[in-house]
């Protein structure tokens, strides 16, 4: 491990610690026990045992559900990291997730294709649809010099309202008020699989996420020198970078909308794309760092439901803690620079 990486790990650990301590202060102000609250978060994702379980449930089934929930965030954070490595800020990940998930739902999710054909097609269609959304943002920047932050935010809203209109007029479920459920053949999660008397959620996308993470790391490591020259792009690099970022966001979309859940709620844009920023910053935009950072962030997000039921705290406390992690992570480069100056001064004195 390089000295620079060791330094970053220290700073990242400090960021998380400061955020958790600040969150503990907020919880104390609300009159609750922070240690119990944080333990509830672990219980909610299957990393600590609950007092009792319902039929077919156990600590391991909770963990399998958490892995299913975690998977889209890995893709979303990798999407953010790819754009950032090329000097671009993709804040449209949630919109690209929706585009990928909706396109795959309509073209494959409602079909009668067998599982062997439907599941790979879901992945392919979602990837291509997300890629198209990302490439459009890159093209607008290259051809018309439209800032990618502005265009991606606008496309987020366009995707949200156009897709909401289509769902409400063409494929709404009158009971759930969401899009009609997709077929099990097209779903990327084997839902409630009975093994040894317990019901597990087994996400196919998680294995794909690990493979993609390793691939992105390989590419980043091979192009470490080139990545230092971020901000110097020709048009093709801008479009290609955003297209790849969009493709990863599309994979995040299908693993959520056709994996963790099996329908789309109209007029709701997932916070996953925005939380991916916190994950990327905390993980230093490194694929392996992102893997572990997303694991932590999603514990806070997923476990908040159980926290609310057990501790009586609103689930929004998870957003507060995530926001604190984002804030402290944004200061990481400042802290690293300070550490570097102190080390240099110490070396000069000796």
C-alpha positions in Angstrom: 0.0 0.0 0.0 1.4 3.4 -1.0 2.0 6.2 1.5 -0.6 8.3 -0.3 -3.3 5.6 0.0 -2.4 5.1 3.7 -2.8 8.8 4.2 -6.2 8.8 2.5 -7.4 5.9 4.5 -6.6 7.8 7.7 -8.5 10.9 6.5 -11.5 8.8 5.3 -11.7 7.0 8.6 -11.6 10.4 10.4 -14.4 11.7 8.2 -16.6 8.8 9.0 -15.8 9.1 12.7 -16.5 12.8 12.8 -19.8 12.3 11.0 -20.9 9.5 13.3 -20.0 11.6 16.4 -21.9 14.6 15.0 -24.8 12.3 14.3 -24.6 11.0 17.8 -24.9 14.5 19.1 -28.1 15.0 17.1 -29.5 11.8 18.4 -28.7 12.8 22.0 -30.4 16.2 21.4 -33.5 14.2 20.3 -33.4 12.3 23.6 -32.3 8.9 22.3 -29.3 6.7 22.9 -26.8 7.0 20.0 -25.2 3.5 20.7 -28.6 1.8 20.6 -29.6 3.8 17.5 -26.4 2.8 15.6 -26.9 -0.8 16.7 -30.4 -0.7 15.3 -28.9 0.3 11.9 -26.8 -2.8 12.0 -29.8 -4.9 13.0 -31.8 -3.5 10.1 -29.3 -4.8 7.5 -28.5 -8.2 9.0 -25.1 -7.3 10.5 -26.5 -7.8 14.1 -29.2 -10.1 15.3 -32.7 -8.8 16.1 -34.6 -9.8 19.2 -37.0 -11.9 17.1 -37.8 -12.7 13.5 -41.0 -13.5 11.6 -41.6 -16.7 9.7 -38.9 -17.5 7.1 -36.7 -14.6 8.3 -33.3 -14.6 10.0 -30.2 -12.5 10.3 -28.9 -14.0 7.0 -32.2 -13.3 5.1 -31.9 -9.6 6.2 -28.3 -9.6 5.0 -29.3 -11.0 1.6 -32.0 -8.3 1.3 -29.3 -5.7 2.2 -27.0 -6.9 -0.5 -29.8 -6.7 -3.0 -30.4 -3.1 -1.8 -26.7 -2.2 -1.9 -26.0 -3.4 -5.5 -27.4 -0.4 -7.4 -25.3 2.0 -5.3 -22.1 0.2 -6.4 -23.0 0.9 -10.0 -24.2 4.5 -9.3 -21.0 5.4 -7.5 -18.8 3.9 -10.2 -20.8 6.0 -12.7 -19.9 9.1 -10.7 -16.3 8.1 -10.4 -15.8 7.4 -14.1 -17.2 10.9 -15.0 -15.0 12.6 -12.3 -11.9 10.8 -13.5 -12.4 12.6 -16.8 -13.1 16.0 -15.3 -16.9 15.8 -15.6 -19.6 16.0 -12.9 -22.5 13.6 -13.6 -25.3 14.7 -11.4 -27.8 13.1 -13.6 -27.3 9.5 -12.4 -30.8 9.2 -10.9 -32.3 10.3 -14.2 -30.2 7.8 -16.2 -31.1 5.1 -13.7 -34.8 5.9 -14.4 -34.3 5.9 -18.1 -32.5 2.6 -18.0 -34.9 1.0 -15.7 -38.0 2.2 -17.5 -36.8 1.2 -21.0 -35.9 -2.3 -19.8 -39.2 -2.6 -18.0 -41.2 -1.7 -21.1 -39.1 -3.6 -23.7 -38.3 -6.7 -21.6 -40.1 -6.7 -18.3 -43.5 -7.0 -19.8 -42.6 -9.6 -22.4 -43.1 -13.3 -22.3 -39.5 -14.1 -22.9 -38.0 -17.0 -20.9 -35.7 -16.3 -18.0 -32.5 -17.3 -19.9 -33.2 -14.6 -22.6 -35.0 -12.0 -20.5 -32.4 -11.4 -17.7 -29.4 -10.8 -20.1 -31.6 -8.5 -22.2 -32.7 -6.5 -19.2 -29.0 -5.8 -18.5 -28.2 -5.0 -22.1 -31.2 -2.7 -22.6 -30.7 -0.9 -19.4 -27.0 -0.4 -20.2 -27.7 1.0 -23.7 -30.5 3.3 -22.5 -28.4 4.7 -19.7 -25.5 5.1 -22.1 -27.7 7.1 -24.5 -28.8 9.4 -21.6 -25.1 10.0 -20.6 -23.9 10.4 -24.2 -26.6 13.1 -24.7 -25.2 15.1 -21.8 -21.7 14.7 -23.2 -22.8 15.8 -26.7 -24.5 18.9 -25.4 -21.3 19.9 -23.6 -19.1 19.2 -26.6 -21.3 20.7 -29.3 -22.9 23.6 -27.5 -20.7 24.0 -24.4 -23.7 23.3 -22.1 -22.4 22.7 -18.6 -23.0 19.0 -17.8 -24.4 19.9 -14.3 -27.1 22.0 -15.8 -28.0 19.6 -18.7 -28.0 16.6 -16.4 -30.3 18.2 -13.9 -32.7 19.3 -16.7 -32.6 15.7 -18.2 -33.4 14.4 -14.7 -36.6 16.3 -14.5 -37.5 15.6 -18.1 -37.1 11.9 -17.6 -39.0 12.0 -14.3 -42.1 13.7 -15.7 -42.2 12.1 -19.2 -41.8 8.6 -17.8 -44.3 9.4 -15.0 -46.8 10.5 -17.7 -46.3 7.3 -19.7 -46.7 5.1 -16.6 -49.9 6.8 -15.5 -51.5 6.6 -18.9 -50.3 3.3 -20.2 -49.0 0.9 -17.5 -50.3 1.9 -14.1 -51.3 -0.6 -11.5 -54.7 0.7 -10.1 -54.0 -0.7 -6.6 -50.3 0.2 -6.0 -50.4 3.3 -8.2 -47.0 2.3 -9.5 -46.1 0.7 -12.8 -47.4 -2.8 -13.3 -45.0 -5.5 -11.8 -42.6 -7.1 -14.3 -42.5 -10.8 -14.9 -40.3 -12.9 -12.6 -38.4 -14.1 -15.7 -37.1 -10.6 -16.2 -36.3 -9.8 -12.6 -32.6 -9.6 -11.8 -33.2 -10.8 -8.2 -34.4 -14.3 -7.3 -36.9 -13.0 -4.7 -37.8 -14.9 -1.6 -36.0 -18.2 -2.5 -36.7 -20.8 0.0 -33.5 -22.4 1.3 -33.5 -24.4 4.5 -36.8 -23.0 5.6 -35.7 -19.4 5.2 -36.5 -16.9 2.4 -33.6 -15.2 0.7 -33.3 -12.5 -1.9 -30.5 -13.5 -4.3 -29.3 -10.6 -6.6 -27.7 -11.6 -9.9 -26.6 -8.0 -10.2 -24.2 -8.2 -7.2 -21.9 -10.6 -9.0 -22.0 -8.3 -12.1 -21.2 -5.3 -9.8 -18.1 -7.0 -8.5 -17.0 -7.8 -12.0 -17.6 -4.3 -13.2 -15.8 -2.8 -10.2 -12.7 -4.9 -11.0 -12.9 -3.9 -14.6 -13.1 -0.2 -13.8 -10.2 -0.5 -11.4 -8.1 -2.2 -14.1 -8.9 0.6 -16.5 -8.2 3.3 -13.9 -4.8 1.7 -13.0 -3.8 1.4 -16.6 -4.7 5.0 -17.3 -3.4 6.5 -14.1 -1.0 8.9 -15.9 -3.6 10.0 -18.4 -6.2 10.6 -15.7 -3.9 13.4 -14.2 -4.7 15.5 -17.2 -8.4 15.9 -16.3 -10.1 18.9 -17.8 -8.2 18.6 -21.1 -10.6 16.8 -23.5 -11.5 16.6 -27.1 -15.1 16.1 -28.0 -15.0 12.4 -28.4 -13.5 11.9 -24.9 -16.3 14.0 -23.4 -19.0 12.1 -25.1 -17.4 8.7 -24.5 -16.8 9.4 -20.8 -20.4 10.5 -20.2 -21.6 7.5 -22.2 -19.7 5.1 -20.1 -20.9 6.9 -16.9 -24.5 6.7 -18.2 -24.1 3.0 -19.0 -23.1 2.3 -15.4 -26.0 4.4 -14.2 -28.3 2.3 -16.4 -27.0 -0.8 -14.7 -27.8 0.8 -11.4 -31.3 1.4 -12.7 -32.1 -2.1 -13.8 -30.6 -3.6 -10.6 -33.0 -1.4 -8.6 -36.2 -1.2 -10.7 -36.0 -4.8 -12.0 -34.0 -6.2 -9.1 -34.5 -4.9 -5.7 -38.1 -3.8 -6.6 -40.2 -4.9 -9.6 -42.0 -1.6 -10.5 -41.5 2.1 -10.8 -43.1 4.7 -8.7 -44.3 7.7 -10.8 -42.8 11.2 -10.1 -40.2 9.8 -7.8 -36.5 10.3 -8.6 -34.3 8.1 -6.4 -31.8 9.7 -4.1 -29.3 7.0 -5.1 -27.7 9.2 -7.8 -27.1 12.0 -5.3 -25.9 9.7 -2.5 -23.4 8.3 -5.0 -21.6 11.6 -4.7 -21.0 11.0 -1.0 -19.8 7.5 -1.8 -17.5 8.6 -4.5 -15.9 11.3 -2.3 -15.5 9.0 0.7 -14.1 6.2 -1.6 -11.7 8.7 -3.2 -13.2 7.8 -6.6 -11.3 4.5 -6.4 -13.4 1.4 -7.3 -12.3 -0.6 -4.3 -12.7 2.4 -2.0 -16.2 2.9 -3.5 -17.1 -0.7 -2.8 -16.4 -0.3 0.9 -17.8 3.3 1.1 -21.1 2.2 -0.5 -21.3 -0.6 1.9 -21.2 1.9 4.8 -23.5 4.5 3.3 -26.2 1.9 2.4 -26.1 0.5 5.9 -27.2 3.9 7.1 -29.8 4.2 4.4 -31.3 0.7 4.5 -31.1 0.4 8.3 -33.0 3.6 8.9 -36.3 1.9 8.5 -35.6 -0.5 11.4 -34.1 2.4 13.4 -37.3 4.3 13.1 -39.4 1.4 14.3 -37.2 0.5 17.2 -35.8 3.8 18.4 -38.6 6.1 17.5 -36.3 8.3 15.4 -37.4 9.6 12.1 -35.7 7.8 9.2 -34.5 11.2 8.0 -31.7 11.0 10.6 -30.0 8.7 8.1 -30.0 11.6 5.6 -28.5 13.8 8.2 -25.6 11.4 8.8 -25.1 10.8 5.1 -25.0 14.6 4.6 -22.4 14.9 7.3 -20.3 12.3 5.6 -20.6 14.1 2.3 -19.6 17.4 4.0 -16.6 15.9 5.8 -15.5 13.9 2.7 -15.5 17.1 0.6 -12.8 18.4 2.9 -10.6 15.3 2.5 -8.3 16.9 0.0 -7.8 19.8 2.4 -6.9 17.5 5.3 -4.6 15.5 3.1 -2.8 18.6 2.0 -2.4 19.7 5.6 -1.0 16.3 6.5 1.4 16.5 3.5 2.7 19.9 4.6 3.3 18.7 8.2 5.1 15.6 7.0 7.3 17.8 4.7 8.1 20.2 7.6 8.9 17.2 9.8 11.2 15.7 7.2 13.0 19.1 6.7 13.6 19.5 10.4 15.2 16.0 10.6 
